[in-house]
């Protein structure tokens, strides 16, 4: 059966682990297209999104903070009797009996209008060291940013200009224990990142660092030491891809030349043979019917031994 956004708002409260004030706005920013639930005790809920980016953000939001990774899919977490999987532009939630690999494959193969696109580039640059499991949240707009990083809700990071963000929690030090909250923004160009980095610095008490098109913001009252440690883990490495075609292999032209020479030799031999046969046939015909001139006659010496 299909569910409206209003029903989804109630349903997602149990899934997200945190009571969010405006779930409908989050679903809209993630690009929810359709959702359907089947079964009761062993329920399967599918969420269809416009693209993979929205599905990835919803999967990070729906997974439980205490969930552990599973091997049923590339993006899969399990927590008790609940398994959440992200595949292309879909998120699938299994409730009740844990699904088998065959169950997951059958469900994924039955999904209509699947769209496989590349993963968000920002996932490549999010630091992994000290990352609290399942704490990363993908922000696509003001609603998701306010839900996952309310301290930054008053800023204008430029989502309308193509910006995207990841918000995560990190363990920075063990003794004494310390945690920090990091928001990483990815912009289409370094110039845009430079402009918004200045905006963040003047927005309030937060630590900001720009690296290429990335802007890292440590917020939540972190100390200078914690902030410096987190910001030092953010590194941008540009990757350049050359589209120039490689030089052709010299073997192929030589092979083609050899084949052409063989073809030409065979053709010339055939022409010479045909011309010789035609000439010989003409002489035999003229000799037989007496049209061969004496000057053209061929003298034959009948030599034989005694």
C-alpha positions as CSV (number, residue, x, y, z in Angstrom):
1,X,0.0,0.0,0.0
2,X,1.1,3.6,-0.7
3,X,1.8,6.0,2.1
4,X,1.5,9.8,2.0
5,X,4.2,12.2,3.4
6,X,2.1,12.8,6.5
7,X,2.1,9.1,7.4
8,X,5.7,8.8,6.5
9,X,6.5,11.6,9.0
10,X,4.9,9.5,11.8
11,X,6.6,6.3,10.6
12,X,10.1,7.9,10.3
13,X,10.1,9.0,14.0
14,X,10.6,5.4,14.9
15,X,13.3,4.9,12.3
16,X,15.4,7.9,12.6
17,X,16.2,7.6,16.3
18,X,15.8,11.3,16.9
19,X,12.5,13.2,16.9
20,X,12.8,15.7,14.0
21,X,10.4,18.6,13.9
22,X,9.7,18.6,10.2
23,X,10.1,15.2,8.7
24,X,8.0,16.1,5.6
25,X,10.5,18.8,4.7
26,X,13.3,16.3,5.0
27,X,11.6,13.8,2.8
28,X,11.0,16.5,0.2
29,X,14.7,17.6,0.2
30,X,15.8,14.0,-0.2
31,X,13.5,13.8,-3.2
32,X,11.1,11.1,-2.1
33,X,8.9,10.0,-5.1
34,X,7.0,7.0,-3.7
35,X,6.9,4.6,-0.8
36,X,5.2,1.3,-0.3
37,X,4.9,-1.2,2.6
38,X,4.1,-4.9,2.3
39,X,3.5,-7.5,5.0
40,X,2.9,-7.1,8.7
41,X,5.1,-9.1,11.0
42,X,7.9,-9.4,8.3
43,X,7.3,-6.0,6.7
44,X,9.3,-4.6,3.7
45,X,9.1,-0.9,3.2
46,X,10.6,0.6,0.0
47,X,11.4,4.2,-0.6
48,X,11.9,5.5,-4.1
49,X,13.9,8.7,-4.6
50,X,14.7,10.9,-7.6
51,X,18.3,9.9,-7.6
52,X,21.0,8.1,-5.7
53,X,22.1,11.2,-3.8
54,X,18.7,11.5,-2.1
55,X,18.6,7.8,-1.4
56,X,22.0,7.9,0.2
57,X,21.0,10.8,2.4
58,X,17.8,9.1,3.5
59,X,19.7,5.8,4.2
60,X,22.1,7.6,6.5
61,X,19.2,9.2,8.3
62,X,17.1,6.1,8.6
63,X,19.8,3.8,9.9
64,X,20.0,3.3,13.7
65,X,22.9,4.9,15.6
66,X,23.6,1.5,17.1
67,X,23.4,-0.4,13.8
68,X,26.2,-2.5,12.5
69,X,27.3,-3.1,8.8
70,X,26.0,-6.1,7.0
71,X,27.1,-7.9,3.8
72,X,23.7,-8.1,2.1
73,X,24.5,-5.0,0.0
74,X,27.1,-2.3,-0.5
75,X,25.2,0.0,1.8
76,X,23.5,-2.1,4.5
77,X,23.1,-1.9,8.3
78,X,21.3,-4.2,10.7
79,X,20.0,-3.4,14.2
80,X,18.1,-6.2,15.9
81,X,15.2,-7.1,13.7
82,X,15.6,-4.2,11.3
83,X,17.8,-4.1,8.2
84,X,18.1,-1.0,6.1
85,X,19.6,-1.2,2.6
86,X,20.4,1.5,0.0
87,X,20.5,0.5,-3.7
88,X,20.6,3.0,-6.6
89,X,17.8,5.5,-6.0
90,X,16.0,3.2,-3.5
91,X,16.1,2.6,0.3
92,X,14.6,-0.7,1.5
93,X,13.8,-1.4,5.2
94,X,13.2,-5.0,6.3
95,X,11.4,-5.5,9.6
96,X,11.0,-8.7,11.6
97,X,12.8,-11.8,10.4
98,X,16.3,-11.0,9.1
99,X,16.3,-11.3,5.3
100,X,18.6,-13.7,3.4
101,X,20.7,-12.8,0.5
102,X,18.1,-14.4,-1.8
103,X,15.3,-12.2,-0.2
104,X,17.4,-9.1,-0.7
105,X,18.3,-9.9,-4.3
106,X,14.6,-10.7,-5.2
107,X,13.5,-7.5,-3.7
108,X,16.1,-5.4,-5.5
109,X,15.5,-7.1,-8.8
110,X,11.7,-6.3,-8.6
111,X,12.2,-2.5,-8.1
112,X,11.0,-0.4,-11.0
113,X,12.7,2.7,-12.5
114,X,16.1,2.1,-10.9
115,X,18.6,4.8,-11.6
116,X,22.3,4.1,-11.1
117,X,24.4,7.2,-10.8
118,X,27.7,8.1,-9.3
119,X,28.1,8.6,-5.5
120,X,28.3,12.1,-4.2
121,X,31.9,13.4,-4.4
122,X,31.8,14.7,-0.8
123,X,31.9,11.1,0.5
124,X,35.4,10.8,-0.7
125,X,36.7,13.7,1.4
126,X,34.9,13.0,4.7
127,X,37.6,12.0,7.2
128,X,37.4,8.4,8.4
129,X,39.7,8.7,11.4
130,X,37.8,8.9,14.6
131,X,34.4,8.9,12.9
132,X,31.6,7.8,15.2
133,X,29.8,4.9,13.5
134,X,26.5,5.8,11.8
135,X,26.9,9.5,12.8
136,X,27.3,10.9,9.3
137,X,24.3,12.7,7.9
138,X,23.9,14.0,4.3
139,X,22.5,17.5,4.0
140,X,20.9,18.7,0.7
141,X,19.2,21.9,1.9
142,X,18.1,24.1,4.8
143,X,15.7,21.5,6.3
144,X,18.3,18.7,6.5
145,X,21.0,21.1,7.7
146,X,18.7,22.4,10.5
147,X,17.8,18.8,11.5
148,X,21.3,17.5,11.6
149,X,23.3,20.7,12.6
150,X,20.8,23.1,14.2
151,X,23.8,25.3,15.2
152,X,24.3,26.1,11.5
153,X,20.6,26.7,10.6
154,X,21.1,30.5,10.6
155,X,23.8,30.3,7.9
156,X,23.4,30.4,4.2
157,X,25.9,27.8,2.9
158,X,24.7,28.0,-0.7
159,X,22.6,24.9,-1.3
160,X,20.8,26.8,-4.1
161,X,24.2,27.1,-5.8
162,X,24.9,23.4,-5.9
163,X,26.6,22.9,-2.5
164,X,26.3,19.7,-0.6
165,X,27.3,18.8,3.0
166,X,28.1,16.0,5.4
167,X,27.6,16.4,9.1
168,X,29.4,13.9,11.4
169,X,30.6,13.3,15.0
170,X,34.2,12.4,15.8
171,X,36.1,11.0,18.7
172,X,39.2,13.3,18.9
173,X,41.0,12.3,22.1
174,X,40.8,9.3,24.4
175,X,42.2,10.8,27.6
176,X,40.3,12.9,28.5
177,X,37.5,11.8,26.1
178,X,36.6,14.5,23.7
179,X,34.2,14.7,20.7
180,X,33.7,17.2,18.0
181,X,31.1,17.9,15.4
182,X,32.2,18.6,11.8
183,X,30.2,19.9,8.9
184,X,32.0,19.5,5.6
185,X,30.7,21.5,2.6
186,X,31.6,20.7,-1.0
187,X,31.2,23.5,-3.6
188,X,31.3,23.3,-7.4
189,X,34.3,25.7,-7.6
190,X,37.0,26.9,-5.2
191,X,35.9,30.5,-5.6
192,X,32.5,29.6,-4.2
193,X,34.2,27.8,-1.3
194,X,36.4,30.8,-0.6
195,X,33.3,33.1,-0.4
196,X,31.3,30.9,1.9
197,X,34.3,30.2,4.1
198,X,34.4,33.9,4.8
199,X,30.6,33.9,5.6
200,X,31.1,31.1,8.1
201,X,33.9,32.9,9.9
202,X,31.6,35.9,10.5
203,X,28.6,33.8,11.4
204,X,29.5,32.9,15.0
205,X,31.7,30.9,17.2
206,X,32.9,28.2,14.9
207,X,36.2,27.0,13.5
208,X,36.5,27.2,9.7
209,X,39.1,25.9,7.2
210,X,39.0,25.9,3.4
211,X,40.8,23.3,1.2
212,X,40.1,23.7,-2.5
213,X,36.3,23.4,-3.0
214,X,35.9,22.1,0.5
215,X,34.9,24.1,3.6
216,X,35.2,22.4,6.9
217,X,33.3,23.8,9.9
218,X,33.7,22.6,13.5
219,X,30.9,23.7,15.7
220,X,29.1,22.9,18.9
221,X,31.5,24.6,21.3
222,X,34.6,22.5,20.5
223,X,37.8,23.6,22.0
224,X,40.6,25.0,19.9
225,X,42.6,21.8,20.2
226,X,39.7,19.6,19.2
227,X,38.9,21.9,16.3
228,X,42.5,22.0,15.0
229,X,42.7,18.2,15.1
230,X,39.5,17.8,13.1
231,X,40.3,20.4,10.6
232,X,43.7,19.0,10.0
233,X,42.1,15.7,8.9
234,X,40.3,17.4,6.0
235,X,42.4,17.2,2.9
236,X,41.5,17.9,-0.7
237,X,43.4,16.2,-3.5
238,X,42.5,17.1,-7.0
239,X,42.3,14.3,-9.5
240,X,43.0,15.1,-13.1
241,X,41.8,12.7,-15.9
242,X,43.3,13.0,-19.3
243,X,40.9,12.5,-22.2
244,X,43.6,12.3,-24.8
245,X,43.5,9.0,-26.7
246,X,46.7,6.8,-26.4
247,X,48.9,6.4,-29.5
248,X,47.8,3.6,-31.8
249,X,49.8,0.3,-31.7
250,X,52.5,0.1,-34.4
251,X,51.7,-3.6,-34.9
252,X,48.3,-3.0,-36.5
253,X,49.6,-0.7,-39.3
254,X,52.4,-3.2,-40.1
255,X,49.9,-6.1,-40.2
256,X,47.6,-4.1,-42.5
257,X,50.5,-3.2,-44.8
258,X,51.6,-6.9,-45.0
259,X,48.0,-8.0,-45.8
260,X,47.7,-5.4,-48.5
261,X,51.0,-6.5,-50.1
262,X,49.8,-10.1,-50.2
263,X,46.5,-9.0,-51.7
264,X,48.2,-6.9,-54.4
265,X,50.7,-9.7,-55.2
266,X,47.9,-12.2,-55.6
267,X,45.9,-9.8,-57.8
268,X,48.9,-9.1,-60.1
269,X,49.7,-12.8,-60.4
270,X,46.1,-13.5,-61.4
271,X,46.1,-10.7,-64.0
272,X,49.3,-12.0,-65.5
273,X,48.1,-15.6,-65.6
274,X,44.8,-14.5,-67.2
275,X,46.6,-12.4,-69.8
276,X,49.0,-15.3,-70.7
277,X,46.1,-17.7,-71.1
278,X,44.2,-15.3,-73.3
279,X,47.2,-14.6,-75.5
280,X,47.9,-18.4,-75.9
281,X,44.3,-19.1,-76.7
282,X,44.2,-16.4,-79.4
283,X,47.3,-17.9,-81.1
284,X,45.9,-21.4,-81.1
285,X,42.7,-20.1,-82.6
286,X,44.4,-18.2,-85.4
287,X,46.7,-21.1,-86.2
288,X,43.8,-23.6,-86.4
289,X,41.7,-21.4,-88.7
290,X,44.6,-20.1,-90.8
291,X,44.5,-16.5,-89.9
292,X,48.0,-16.6,-88.4
293,X,50.5,-14.7,-90.6
294,X,53.7,-16.3,-91.7
295,X,55.6,-13.5,-89.9
296,X,53.8,-14.4,-86.8
297,X,54.2,-18.1,-87.2
298,X,56.4,-19.7,-84.7
299,X,59.2,-22.0,-86.1
300,X,59.4,-25.2,-84.2
301,X,62.6,-27.3,-84.4
302,X,61.9,-30.9,-84.3
303,X,65.1,-32.1,-82.7
304,X,65.5,-35.7,-81.7
305,X,68.5,-37.9,-81.0
306,X,69.7,-40.6,-83.4
